[in-house]
Amino acid sequence: MTAVSDFSLRPALVAPPAPLPADRSGEGGGTAAVLRTVLHGGPLARTALARTTGLSPAAVSRYTAELIGLGLLRELPPPAGPPRAGRPQVPVDIDPSHHAACGVHIALDFTTYAVVDLRGRVVAHERRPHLGEAGGVLDDIRRHLPRFVARHAAGRSVLGLGVVTGGWVDSEQGTVVEHTPLGWRDVPVRRVLGAATRLPVHVDGHARALAQAELLFGAGAGRSELVQLFVGNVVDAAIAAGGTVLRGRRSGAGDVAHLALGGPAGHACACGRRGCLQAAVSELAVAERAFGAGIIPAPEFQLLIALAAEGNRRAIRVLRERLRTVGRAAALLLDLINPEVLVVAEQAAIHFPELLPDLYEEVAAHSHMCADPERAVVPTTFGTRVLAVAAGAVVLDVVYRRPMELRTARTARTA
Ligand SMILES: [Zn+2]
């Protein structure tokens, strides 16, 4: 068990984004437009905010005052220099000191706990092993979370709890409908953890959570069309259009696990068919085959990563092959959606960026739409903190979409 305090975040791999115009601000209206414009382009003076959002100076003043009152924005000291005519240009910026999001990511054999600030930076995270059984995992979260929050939220008000995992997650109902590797079916995560923690609980699939994180803080900041491909023990995709992540009926959109990319002669899948994407590239399946081939002494994916880091050629070949299959999946998604950017969260892409040309080559060979894979396909912005950021992002997404709900929540609490 490790606890890490860290404010660092890998820089986005793309040019700084243009601020979001007000007419693309979505459901939260002017306050959300102001908040997101400051997030993507701040610090900004109110005059600059009015210019970029297209809102009137009076409206910007009103929304800014509301957001400062909620502890979401703060005023910075005016820039130094000789006094200028007119009112001083006081810049406003995101206030990361006041609030925090709490997140829990449930993987196959461990749970990641995280505190994430308003800029999506991981303030603290901790990993605890678990045995996988739903009741036991939720019970452990229920018991451990209050201690973790007390230790790491450090006086910040906690905006909510994000619970994120793979497979089919119904975010509206707050249930994990089906997570095959964990053996979970219809697990009412929000009901159980909402009652235990008394926090607003947001439950989502990790590909969708990461797509939200990339749109807010990463490669998708200021963009509106994005595809997120997550390749871990489960394989998921999420599609964002018009700045909003597509959910589909019962949040079932983005299930790419059983795309027949391996062909009829591919590896056997748990679903009964052969050649499914997940059977080809899941960490579990790849580790088992590498173990069977005598490359690693136990069927654990981290052993393969460690061996590749030492320069072992057989381990590297396995990872390159896997990246090529991921590249074929990326090519298919690029042609189907034609997004501005496709983000890949996959361990070899995180640890060994020098292997990415394999993925790019495969994208170029299989996509009809994508002329420049190195620009269109990027590894996750969040590096090894990807699970922690995903868990916090589902809470922060709600804040950046509908900031005024914080006032309602506060009124409700004090009523
Ligand atoms: Zn399958």
Residues whose N, C-alpha, C, O or C-beta is under 5 A from the ligand:
A	BS01	ZN	H258 C269 C271 C276
